């Protein structure tokens, strides 16, 4: 588990504005903006975007809502 103080500082690396908070899931951190799920193993979060689990209905990182809203093709 990640400490609440540290979790308060973390933001989703896919959010262009770096404002999207991450919520503690059972074994992951979930972006509150786009739903990307970052695995947590032994108390360490893997925030490598390419290794994150996509939310349901999303086939690629370019299709994430935060990327379409930022003006990227989607």
Protein Blocks (a to p, Z undefined) as FASTA:
>chain_A
ZZfklmmmpccfklmnlpaccdddfkbccdfklopacddeehiacfbfklpccdehiabf
klpmklmmnopaZZ
